[in-house]
Amino acid sequence: MALDLHTMTSGRRAGMVDRLTADGVLTDSLLCDALLRLPREVLLPHAYVRVSGPGADPIDWRLLDGSHPDDQEEWLKLIHSDESILLQRDGEPLDALPRGPVTGGHMTSMSTYTPATIEALQAMELGPGQRYLELGPGPGVSLALAAAITGPGLATGVERDGPMAAFAQRNLDRLGVGAEVIEGDALEGHQARAPYDRIHSGIGVPCVPVPWVEQLAPGGRLLTTLATRTPSWPGQLLVTRTAAGTVEAVLRGRPRGYRPLLGYRWLNAVDHRARIKDDPGTARSTPLTPPPDDAYGFWLAAAYLAPGLVRDFQAETMTIVAPEDDSWAVAGPGDGAVRVHGPRDVWAELEALHARWEQAGRPERYRVDLRDSSGAQHVTSGAGPKALAWTLPPLAAVPRQAP
C-alpha cells in the first residue's frame, strides 16, 4: 500500500507541476524541482471540506482523513489541486481529529492555494544559501519549499498557534528538509537568527511591523499582504533593502492576498444579498463604466480612499456594498446606468475616486515610505498635487488573539 501511495502521489505531483507550468504560473526551475520532490501529503495529512453554503451558521464540515481508504482519492485530488486546504478549526489540537461530518467552528489555519504560494515564492527570488524567515507558516508548505531551495538549517518559521506549530514541525521533520518552526508572535519576527535574506509573511497586516524591516539583511526582500477590512481588493507589498542599506517599498494591487491575523473581522456582503435582490436601488445615469477586475491600482486605492466597501463577486452585475452604512450600488441596467441605495452614495464615491485615479496617471503601483520617525507609513502614487496618497492604519487596528 505504501508503494502504491508513493506511486500515486508522485504522479499527482508531476501532474500538478505540468498544469502549473502550462498555465504560466510556475517558471522558476528551483521551485519546480522542489514541488516535484516534496511529498505534500506529509504536510497535509487531512483536510476539511465545507458542506454548508455561504452565510450558514453554524457551518457543516466533513473531514477527509488521508490515511483512510474511503477518503484517499478525494483527499489526494484536493491537496494537489489549486484549492486552499482547510486544516484547523478554532485553534484545535491536530493529533487525532475525527474523520467525517462535524458542525460548527471557523477555520483558523489553512494552506494557501498553490498558485498563490508559487507566485509569492517566485517574487522572493529564492536561491541556495539564503536565510529565510516565514511568518505565520501554518502547516509549512511554503516553508518546506523554501527550505528545499535554500538548504537545510536556513529556513525558519514563526507560528503563534501552538498546536499548529507542533503539527508543522513534526511533519517537516518527516520530510527532512531542515526547517524549524518556532512558536511565537510573528509580528516580532525572530531576532535570534536575524538578519534574513528573505522574509515572507503568510498573514496580512495593516502596515509593516518594524521588527520585520529591522531584521531584513542588505540585499534582502520582504513580501507581505497589506490587508484592509475588505477582502475584495488586497495589496501586495514588496520591501527591499539595497546593498547600501536603503529601504524601498512598493505596493501593488493583486487579485488575491493572505488572510489577516486571527480575530480580524472582514466586511461581508452576503447578509445583504436578499435585500439587494428585492430592492437594488434607485436608477440613475453614470459616466463611470464599471472598472475591470484587473484595474488593480484603482481597486487598491478604493480599499483605502473609499473605505468600508466590499464587493459581492457572486452577483450577476458589479455590486458594491457598504454593510456598516446599509448602502449599496448595483451596476446597470445597461451601460451608463447604476442603481444606488442607502444614505451613502457608494457609486458617487467610486466615480470621484476613478476621476482622481485617472488624473494621477492610472497608477498600478504605489510607493510606501517606511522612514517616518513617528512610525506612520505613508503611501503615494508619485509626486505632484494630483498624486493619490494615504497613510496606512497602525498595527493596533488588527485585534490580537487572546492568549
KAFENSUL-V786415 format. One record per helix or strand of 2 or more residues. SS is the DSSP state (A for helix, B for strand). FROM is the first residue (numbers start at 1). TO is the last residue. If there is no record, write none. Layout:
# KAFENSUL-V786415
ss=SS from=FROM to=TO
ss=SS from=FROM to=TO
This chain:
# KAFENSUL-V786415
ss=A from=2 to=22
ss=A from=29 to=37
ss=A from=40 to=43
ss=B from=46 to=50
ss=B from=60 to=65
ss=A from=72 to=79
ss=B from=85 to=89
ss=B from=100 to=103
ss=B from=107 to=111
ss=A from=114 to=124
ss=B from=132 to=135
ss=A from=141 to=150
ss=B from=155 to=159
ss=A from=162 to=175
ss=B from=179 to=183
ss=A from=186 to=188
ss=A from=191 to=193
ss=B from=196 to=205
ss=A from=210 to=214
ss=B from=216 to=226
ss=B from=235 to=241
ss=B from=247 to=253
ss=A from=270 to=278
ss=B from=282 to=285
ss=A from=296 to=305
ss=B from=310 to=311
ss=B from=319 to=322
ss=A from=323 to=325
ss=B from=327 to=331
ss=B from=337 to=341
ss=A from=346 to=359
ss=B from=365 to=369
ss=B from=378 to=380
ss=B from=389 to=391
ss=A from=395 to=397
